[in-house]
Amino acid sequence: MRGWMKKDILIDFAASEERENWEIINDSVMGGLSESRLEITEQGTALFQGEVSLENRGGFSSIRTLSRDFELTEYTGLTIRVKGDGKGYRLRVRTDNTYDGIAYQTEFRTGKGEWLEIAFPFDDFIPVFRGRRVKEADALLPSRIRRIGIMIAGGQEGPFSLEIKEIGAYKHDHLFEHISEDEE
């Protein structure tokens, strides 16, 4: 992962007040039956778990931050440190304060029971609305990110569990990148 040397923590679940900054959005908003919860553990992590149901045309569970200014103008992307259940998840961001609208997302797969730290360049986030790609949407502007969230969807019926240690932002250290390329 040469080139992303500078990382700042945006969300650290060891902070006792962090749970109050999140909301749960399940497919029940459209009649689905999926359920989820978010717990802060004694180890200072967040445990996002529940059960996805495909009944009543449902099929997703999600959590996301309340709206705030993350001030990501100078950053290249986001990082997440997670321990999963082997399922796939979506890291999502929103650039407005509305409940429903365009989200920008990228996907990641977890290893069962293993901690992973994953970097997501902002250029890899695609605009979606209710699960469908929006081709005419503007590109993601990091300076406008107001919400960060995680979703499980895509027909993955059944129980799920994702432990989250932290969410951060990274920026390239161009000096490091230049030196590393010269040394090769």
URZI-V399964 format. One record per residue. N is the residue number from 1. RES is the residue in three letters. OMEGA is omega as a letter, one per 30 degrees, with the letter a starting at -180 (none if undefined). NEAR is the number of other ideal C-beta (glycine too) atoms within 8 Angstrom. Layout:
# URZI-V399964
n:N res:RES omega:OMEGA near:NEAR
n:N res:RES omega:OMEGA near:NEAR
This chain:
# URZI-V399964
n:1 res:MET omega:l near:4
n:2 res:ARG omega:l near:6
n:3 res:GLY omega:l near:9
n:4 res:TRP omega:a near:13
n:5 res:MET omega:a near:7
n:6 res:LYS omega:l near:8
n:7 res:LYS omega:l near:9
n:8 res:ASP omega:l near:8
n:9 res:ILE omega:l near:8
n:10 res:LEU omega:a near:10
n:11 res:ILE omega:l near:11
n:12 res:ASP omega:a near:8
n:13 res:PHE omega:l near:14
n:14 res:ALA omega:l near:6
n:15 res:ALA omega:a near:6
n:16 res:SER omega:a near:5
n:17 res:GLU omega:a near:6
n:18 res:GLU omega:a near:13
n:19 res:ARG omega:a near:10
n:20 res:GLU omega:a near:5
n:21 res:ASN omega:a near:9
n:22 res:TRP omega:l near:12
n:23 res:GLU omega:l near:7
n:24 res:ILE omega:l near:10
n:25 res:ILE omega:l near:8
n:26 res:ASN omega:a near:14
n:27 res:ASP omega:l near:14
n:28 res:SER omega:l near:10
n:29 res:VAL omega:l near:6
n:30 res:MET omega:l near:7
n:31 res:GLY omega:l near:7
n:32 res:GLY omega:a near:15
n:33 res:LEU omega:l near:9
n:34 res:SER omega:a near:15
n:35 res:GLU omega:l near:10
n:36 res:SER omega:l near:14
n:37 res:ARG omega:l near:8
n:38 res:LEU omega:l near:11
n:39 res:GLU omega:l near:7
n:40 res:ILE omega:a near:11
n:41 res:THR omega:l near:10
n:42 res:GLU omega:l near:3
n:43 res:GLN omega:l near:4
n:44 res:GLY omega:l near:9
n:45 res:THR omega:l near:12
n:46 res:ALA omega:l near:13
n:47 res:LEU omega:l near:12
n:48 res:PHE omega:a near:14
n:49 res:GLN omega:l near:10
n:50 res:GLY omega:a near:12
n:51 res:GLU omega:l near:9
n:52 res:VAL omega:l near:15
n:53 res:SER omega:l near:13
n:54 res:LEU omega:a near:8
n:55 res:GLU omega:l near:7
n:56 res:ASN omega:l near:8
n:57 res:ARG omega:l near:8
n:58 res:GLY omega:l near:16
n:59 res:GLY omega:l near:14
n:60 res:PHE omega:l near:13
n:61 res:SER omega:a near:15
n:62 res:SER omega:l near:14
n:63 res:ILE omega:l near:12
n:64 res:ARG omega:l near:12
n:65 res:THR omega:l near:11
n:66 res:LEU omega:a near:7
n:67 res:SER omega:l near:6
n:68 res:ARG omega:l near:8
n:69 res:ASP omega:a near:4
n:70 res:PHE omega:l near:9
n:71 res:GLU omega:a near:5
n:72 res:LEU omega:a near:9
n:73 res:THR omega:a near:6
n:74 res:GLU omega:a near:4
n:75 res:TYR omega:a near:12
n:76 res:THR omega:a near:8
n:77 res:GLY omega:a near:13
n:78 res:LEU omega:l near:15
n:79 res:THR omega:l near:13
n:80 res:ILE omega:l near:13
n:81 res:ARG omega:a near:11
n:82 res:VAL omega:l near:13
n:83 res:LYS omega:a near:11
n:84 res:GLY omega:a near:16
n:85 res:ASP omega:a near:9
n:86 res:GLY omega:a near:7
n:87 res:LYS omega:l near:11
n:88 res:GLY omega:a near:10
n:89 res:TYR omega:l near:14
n:90 res:ARG omega:l near:12
n:91 res:LEU omega:a near:14
n:92 res:ARG omega:l near:13
n:93 res:VAL omega:l near:14
n:94 res:ARG omega:a near:14
n:95 res:THR omega:l near:10
n:96 res:ASP omega:a near:8
n:97 res:ASN omega:a near:4
n:98 res:THR omega:l near:6
n:99 res:TYR omega:a near:3
n:100 res:ASP omega:a near:4
n:101 res:GLY omega:a near:8
n:102 res:ILE omega:l near:11
n:103 res:ALA omega:l near:11
n:104 res:TYR omega:a near:13
n:105 res:GLN omega:l near:12
n:106 res:THR omega:a near:10
n:107 res:GLU omega:l near:8
n:108 res:PHE omega:l near:12
n:109 res:ARG omega:a near:9
n:110 res:THR omega:l near:15
n:111 res:GLY omega:a near:8
n:112 res:LYS omega:l near:7
n:113 res:GLY omega:a near:6
n:114 res:GLU omega:l near:8
n:115 res:TRP omega:l near:7
n:116 res:LEU omega:l near:11
n:117 res:GLU omega:a near:7
n:118 res:ILE omega:l near:8
n:119 res:ALA omega:a near:10
n:120 res:PHE omega:l near:13
n:121 res:PRO omega:l near:7
n:122 res:PHE omega:l near:11
n:123 res:ASP omega:a near:5
n:124 res:ASP omega:a near:8
n:125 res:PHE omega:l near:11
n:126 res:ILE omega:l near:8
n:127 res:PRO omega:l near:12
n:128 res:VAL omega:l near:12
n:129 res:PHE omega:a near:9
n:130 res:ARG omega:l near:5
n:131 res:GLY omega:a near:6
n:132 res:ARG omega:l near:6
n:133 res:ARG omega:l near:6
n:134 res:VAL omega:a near:9
n:135 res:LYS omega:a near:4
n:136 res:GLU omega:a near:3
n:137 res:ALA omega:l near:7
n:138 res:ASP omega:l near:5
n:139 res:ALA omega:l near:4
n:140 res:LEU omega:l near:11
n:141 res:LEU omega:a near:8
n:142 res:PRO omega:a near:9
n:143 res:SER omega:a near:7
n:144 res:ARG omega:a near:7
n:145 res:ILE omega:a near:13
n:146 res:ARG omega:a near:11
n:147 res:ARG omega:l near:11
n:148 res:ILE omega:a near:13
n:149 res:GLY omega:l near:14
n:150 res:ILE omega:a near:13
n:151 res:MET omega:l near:11
n:152 res:ILE omega:a near:15
n:153 res:ALA omega:l near:12
n:154 res:GLY omega:l near:6
n:155 res:GLY omega:a near:6
n:156 res:GLN omega:a near:11
n:157 res:GLU omega:l near:7
n:158 res:GLY omega:a near:6
n:159 res:PRO omega:l near:6
n:160 res:PHE omega:l near:15
n:161 res:SER omega:l near:9
n:162 res:LEU omega:l near:16
n:163 res:GLU omega:a near:12
n:164 res:ILE omega:l near:14
n:165 res:LYS omega:a near:10
n:166 res:GLU omega:l near:11
n:167 res:ILE omega:a near:11
n:168 res:GLY omega:l near:13
n:169 res:ALA omega:l near:12
n:170 res:TYR omega:l near:14
n:171 res:LYS omega:l near:9
n:172 res:HIS omega:l near:10
n:173 res:ASP omega:a near:10
n:174 res:HIS omega:l near:6
n:175 res:LEU omega:l near:6
n:176 res:PHE omega:a near:10
n:177 res:GLU omega:a near:11
n:178 res:HIS omega:l near:8
n:179 res:ILE omega:a near:8
n:180 res:SER omega:a near:10
n:181 res:GLU omega:l near:7
n:182 res:ASP omega:a near:6
n:183 res:GLU omega:a near:5
n:184 res:GLU omega:none near:4
